[in-house]
Amino acid sequence: MQLKKAEHPPPRALCKARELKFKILSGTIASMRRTNGSRQQSLSCATKRHSKGANLHSSRARPSRANQNRKVGSMDILEKFKDYLKQNELKAPSFHPYFEEALNYMLQAGGKHFRAQLLLGVVSTVDERRFEGALAIAMALEMIHTYSLIHDDLPAMDDADLRRGRPSLHKKYDEVTAILVGDALNTDAFLIAASANLSDEIKIKCIKTLARNAGSGGMVLGQAIDCRFENSPLKQSELEFLHLHKTGALIAAAFELGAIIGGLKDELAHELYKIGLKLGLIFQIEDDIIDATGDEASAGKPVGADGAKNSFVNLLGLAGARSYKQRLIDEVSGAMSGYDESLRDLVLNLIEKYLKG
């Protein structure tokens, strides 16, 4: 398939795209207040729409035995991704005494790699033949996530001294280096994605998905709201909007990216994206609970730091946050019941491993 030359969208088109993004997220917030029966009915309709030509959208559908045998296991996915990061350390040769080292300092520091596991798990489930090509997109996603953490730790934002069990990058080096490393990771992520061993059509879709969810219509907008409204309590709908952008957008993007790379239809990828937004809220609530109840050693970052923040624990109380998290887990579990067992197990296993608390 020949692709038309990519063009920068005119301002009016960009505004319309952002309006559509706002409607999607607003619709997700509204859907969280509907009854489970209503949600299940909607899911059932969606399942029927997608079942033709999409193996994964029915609990009765199963990949062939041959396809099952070549799937990458969940532990293998994590290890393969870690190996890929090590084998593809970023290079910035110059006479700067430590910039190249700083460029890899936080990227190679471990972490859950939750987003990468979600993306690669979907690809492994849908079409394992594209797994190797998907590793570059997963690395690009991890680079964007890591840059956001580096900037989030800066004195101008959260002023955190610890990240992933080691000194924050601005503490290890200096603030200027931390800012520039974040800038480089954000920019280079798109170079990595553009160089992936995938078709041009898939790469363009992936790059658009990354940009849409990482930028001013996604994560960055959430960060802006989070910082602007410290010490200014938000309503629950506003808090959900904040975290659907700040945390949910990149997690939902991971789900959608896996579907795109796997070759699923756009409509099905969009359905997975909406489930991914709820998964992102679960992730954020668990993070808020850890901040309120955890310890620095196990969290790998400062805890008890959300006193001035708009967190679910601060708004709902500890018991209320836990209850809301469980409700969202139940909703995601119910939504995934309409999909193939292997895809459903991927999501539920990630929840069990990282988000049950």
N, C-alpha and C positions, 0 to 999 in steps of 0.2 A: 504494500500500500504506500503510495506516494503522499507525503505530507506537504501541505501548504507551508510556505515560509512563515515562521512564527512572528507575530507582530505585537508590539506593546498595545494593550487595550486603551482606547481613548478614555478620557476621564468619565464620560457618561456610562460607558460599559463597566468601568471599574466600580462606579457607584452602584450600578444595578447588581453587580456581583456581590458587593458588600451587603446590599439590602437583602439579597437572597440568603446570604449567610446568616444575617440577623434573624430572618424569618425561620430558618431551620432550627437555630438554637432556641429561639423563643417558643417554637412549637414543641421542642424537646422539654423545656421547662413546664409547659402547660400539660404535656402528656404525663408527667410525673404525678399529677394530681388527679388523674382519671382512675377509675376502678380497674382492678386486674382483669375483670371480665371484659371490659371495653377494650383493654390492651390486647388480650388474647384474641378477641374477634378480629381486630385490625391485623394482628400477626398472621392469623389464619388466612385472611384475604391475601396478604403479601406473599405467603407461602404458595398459594395457588397460582398467583401471577408469575412467580419465578420458577416454579417447578419444571416447566418445559425448558429443556436445554440447560439446566443447572443442577448437577448431581447433588450438590451439597445442601439444597434447600428443602430437604425432606428427611425426617428421621428414618424413613424406610429405605432411603437410597443409601447405597454403600459403594465405596470405591472397589475396583476389582481386586482380587487377591494379589495379583502381581503388583498392583499399585500400592497396596498395603505393605507388602514386603519391602518396598524401597523407600518408605517414609522415613524421615529423620526423626528420631525420638526426641522428647523434650529436653533431656539432659544433653543429648548430642547437639541440639540446636544451640544451647547456651555455650557449650564448649567450642563449637565450630565458630560461633560469632566472636568469642574471646580470642581464638586463634587468628581469625581474620583481622581483628584490630591490631594484634601484635605484629602480624606479617605486613601490615600496611600502615606502619607509623608514618605520621606526616613529616614531610621534609621542608625545610626552609634554610638551605645552605647560605651562610653569610659569615661575616666576621663578628656578628652579635654574639656575646659570650654565652647566652643561655636562651635565646628566643625559641629555637627549635625544641629544646628540652621542655620549655614551658608550654609549648604548643601541644605536647603529648602528655603533660603532667596529670591533668585531670581526666583526659580521655582514656588513659590507660590505668586509672585508679580503681577500677572495678565498678561496683554498683549492681543494681538488680538487672539492668538491661531489659526492663519490663517491656518497653516499646519494641525493641528489636526482637525479643522473643515472640511477641504477638504477631508482628509482621511476618517473620520467618516461619512461624507455626502455621499461619494461614497458607502461605505459599507451599509449604511441605504437604499440607492437607489437600490443596487444590491441584497443584501440578508440581511435583517434586523436581521435575527436570529443570525448572527455572530457579531452583534454590540458590545455585552458585551466583547467578546474576543478581538475585535479590540481596545478597550480602552487601553489595555496594550501597544499595538504597537504605538498608538497615544501618549501615555505618553513617551515611549522611544524616539520617534521623537522629542517631546518637550524638553526632557532632552538634546539631542544632540544640538538642536537649542539654548537652554539656555546656555549650556557650551560655545558655540561659541561666544555668546554675552558677557559673563563674560571675556573671554580671549580678545575679541575685545576691551573691555574698558580699558585694562591694559595700563599703561604708555608706555610700549614698542610698543604698537600698536596705538590705537586711543586716548589714554589718556583722557577718558571721565569720568566725575564725576557723571553723572546722567543716570539712566536706568529704564524704566517703572515707571517713576515718583518718584523714590526713589534713594538715594545715590548708586552709583555703588558698587559692592561687595568689591572691594579692598579699597574703601573709607569707607565703613561701618566697615570692619574688617582690613585687611592688604593684601599686594600683595601676600605673600606666601599662605595665605588662599584662595585667589581668584584663584590662579594657581591650587592648589590642589582640590578645589571644582570643577573646570572645568574638571580636570582629572577624578575625581570620577563620575561626571555626564555622561561623555563620555563613561566610562567603564561600569558603572552600567546600562546604557541604554540597552546594549546587554543582560544583565542578566534579565532585565524586559521583553524584547522581547522574550527571550528563555523560559520564564515562562508563557507566554500568554496561555489562554485556547483556543488554536487552534491546528489543526493537525500539526505533526512534519514537514510535507512537506511544509505547508504554512509558518510555523515559519522560516524554513531554507531559503525560498525565501525572506521573509521579512528581515531577518538579512543580507543576501547578498545585498539586495537593499539598506538598511541603510548604510552598510559599503562602498559600491561602491560610493554612492553619498555624504557621509560625509567626506571621507578620501582624499587620495592623488590624486584621479581621479575626485574629486568633489569639495566640499566646501573648504577644506583646500588648494587645489591648487589655487582656486580663491582668498582666503585670502593672499596667498603668493605673487601672482601677484599684488594684490591691494597694499600691503605694499612695495613691491620692486619698483614699478613704481610711487610712490608719487613724485610730481614735475617733472614727465616725461610724457608729454601728449601722449596718445595712439590714434591710428586710431580707427574708429568706429568698424571695424571688431574685433579688439583686445579688445576694451571696451566690446563688446557683449560677446566675449569669457570669459573675466574676470567674468562678472556678470551672465552668464549662469552657471558658476561653483559656484561662491561665494553665490549667492542668488537662482538662478534658480534650481540648482540640488536638494536641499531639498524640494522645493515646487513641483517639478516634481516627486520626490520620493513619496511625500504624495499622489499624484494622482495615481501613480502606485501601491503603497501599498494598497490603497483602492480596486483597481481592483484585486490584488492578493488575498486579504482576502475574497473578494466577490466571488471568484472562476471564474473570467473571464479568457478567453484564453490569453496566453502569448502575442500573436500578438496584441490583442486589448489593453492589459495593456501597451504595448509599444507605441501604437498610443496615448493613454492618456498621457503617459510620455512626448511625444514630444509636445503636447499641453501645458502640465504643464511647460515646459521650457519657452515658450512664456509668460505664466502667471507669471513666476518668473521674467522675464524682466520687465513686467508691474509693478510688485511690486517694483522692484528696482528703476525704473524711478519715481514712485510716491514718494518713499523715498527721492530721490534726489531733487524733487520739494519741498517737505516739508522742507528739510534742507535749501533751498534757500528762501522760502517764509513763513515758519511757525514760531510758537513761542514755546519756551521751555515748557511752561505749558501744552499745548495741545499735543505736540509731546511726552512728557514724557522723553525726552533726549535732549542733547545739539543740537542746530541748528546753521547754519552758520559755520559748521566745515569742510566743503568739499573743502575749498579753494585750498588745495594742492592735492586733490584727483582727480582721473579719474572718473568723474561723467557725466551723460548724460546732465545735465544742463551746466556744464563747457564746454562740447564739442559742444553741439547743440544750446545753449542758452535756456532761459526759454520757449519761444514760440516754438522752435524746439523740445524740450523735450516733451512738452505737445502734439504737433502734432504727434510725433512718438509714444507716449503712446496710443493715440487714434487710430492710425493705427493698433497697436498690439491688442488693445481691439476688433476692428472690425474683425481682423483675427481670434482671439480666438472665438468670437461670431459666425463667419461663420463656423469655424471648428466644433463647438458644435452643429450646426444645424443638423448634421447627426446623433445625438444621441437622446435618449429618453428625453422627455420634463423634467422629474424630474431631470435628471443628468444635462441637459443644464441649468435649473433654478438654481441649486446649484451653478454652476460656475458663472453665470451672477449675482446672488444675492451677492456673495462674492466680485465680482468686484464692484458692485454698492455700497456696504457698506464700503469697505476699500480702493478702488483704483481709484475711479472716481475723487476725489479731488475737 
